[in-house]
Amino acid sequence: MRNTENMKYLEMTNQPQLRSLWLLLVQVVTIITALLTFSCGELVEADMSLEEGYQVFGIRVDPPVARPDDQVVMTVYDHHPRLQNFEYSWSLCLYSHGAPSYFKCLNELSLPESDKTPRIVIDLSERGIDLRKRLRALGQSLNTNGERRSLDEGLDIFVILNSGLPNKRFIQTVKRIRVIDAPGESPLAENPKLKEWTVTESGVANLLPSCTVKPATPLNTLRYNEAGEVISGTLRESVLGEITGQKSLEIMDGVEGGEAEPCTFHNQSLLDLTAKVKGDYERDWSVNEGYTYRWYISDEQKALTPITGGGLGIAQFNLGANLRSVELYFTVRDPHGGFAAGRQDLQLIEGIKLR
């Protein structure tokens, strides 16, 4: 059934009027779903503007569903329209009470003060925080449904991040991690992987070619020394570099060419961005079970489709006049807490809007 719906969607997107109607419908349905639920395992503000100061797009946990002996990598993706000097304070909530919208941690574990970076590694095993021992010490703790919590059945712990500008009020972001004491070594769940995304313009004269890019690197470029200590990959510049799309360099006679040209479009144009994602929900059109996308654009512009849902990710952005560049950001979430992010710098030249 969903494959049939996907085919209908692809046929619709070839017709501009039907495509706009589809985008509007998905936007309304998904905004309601995304703002009222906690299904993606994250409590994050719904503000979609990039001009209102410091903002967190979301937290990626790798793996999103962990075993109690795993090392878990946590990365926050954030933004400020002008400043870059942010501070981060991470903690782990082993037991919470109340609905997600009224989250209150009853047993919070502060993580090392030295970890003031957007990416940290937490060892859940006895070599690190020893999650099993700490959970046993909590005794007969119950979940929010009044049931006894069990690692065998799976339970939730939460990452709490307080972040922002120095000497300013921090904002708090909460991310749920499902922990299951399951046998085997294969991942219990994986984050969605961005394969590529394409930006196309319309509504102006002399249309420029579409721009297709891929993430620069995998979304976890940590490096370790022989003792197993992290030596690189935690700084914010590393995090941003990983999610920034880059054109493939032209290969001539088996040798890569020089630096890739930036993506260039006209101001006053209408941009379409289509993201291709690899993962469990890539062909799932359902708003409740597929991916949830959030779209952002800088310089006081607007994402016409701030939130969309389903297996296929597509958004529209309306560019104003007198712009020379913009940043595009988007995030992808799945129902099991999986997360990915993409970023693209666009250069703009003067455009003539079609009437």
C-alpha positions, 0 to 999 in steps of 0.5 A: 500500500505504501509503495503505491502511495509513493508512486502517487506522490512521485507522479504528483510532484511532477505537477507544480500545483498538485505538488504545492497542495501535497506539501501544504497538506503534509505540513499541517498534519505533521506540525500537529503530530510533531508538536504534540508528541514525543515519538522521536524520543526528543523534547526540543523547542518548536521554533523554526526561525534561525534569526531568534538567537541561539537554537538547538536543532536536536541531539543525535545518539549513536546508537539510538537504542543501546545495550548497557555495556555500549559506548554511546556517542552524543552530538548536539546540532545548534545554531546562532545567526551571528555568534559561535562561542557556545558552552555545553553541560551534559548530564544523564537522567537514570530515572524520570517521572511524568509525561515528556512535556512535564519532564522531571528527572529524579536521579540525575548524573552529572558528566565530567565538567571537562566535556564542554563540547558539542560531542561527548562519549559515555561508556555505560559499561562497568569501565565507565558509569556502570549503568547496571550497578546504578540502576540496581541501586535505584531499587524497585523503580517504576516507569511512568505506567507504574510498571517495574523497569527491566533492562531485559525488557528495555527501559529509558534513560535520558540525556540532558543538555544545557547549552547556549552562550556564556553568561546567558540563560541556557536552554535545556534539551532532553533526548531519550535513549532506549537501553535493552540488555539484548544478546548479540553484537549487531546494532539494535537500531541505527540512525538514518543516513543521508545519501544526498540532497538536491536543491532546485530553483524555479520562478525566476528567469534564466534558471541555474542548474540543480545542485546535488551534494552529499555529506562531507563525511560520516556523522561521527568522525571521532579519532582515538589513541592507543589507550582508547581516549578520544583525541579529535572530532569533538569540536563544533567545527568538526560537527558542522563540517560533517553535516555540510553538503559538498559537491562531488569533485570531477574526476578526469583520467582517474584523478580528482579535480580541484576544489568543488564549485559552490551551489549558486542560485538566484535570489527571489527564486523558489527553492526545492530541496529533496533529501534522500535518506537510507534507513528503516523508514526510507519507503514509509510514507506514514506520518506516524511511522516514517521520518519527520523532517524539519527545515530551516533557512537563515537571513530572515527567510522562510521555509514554506514547509517547516515540518514534513513527514513520511519516507520522502523528504521535500521542502520549499524555501522562498528567497527574497531580494538583495540576498547574497547567501543563505544557509539551509539546515534540515533534520531527520528523525525516526520513531526510535530516536534516530536522528540525522542533520544536513547543512548547505551554504548557497551563494546567490546572484541577482534574479529576475522574478517571473510574474 
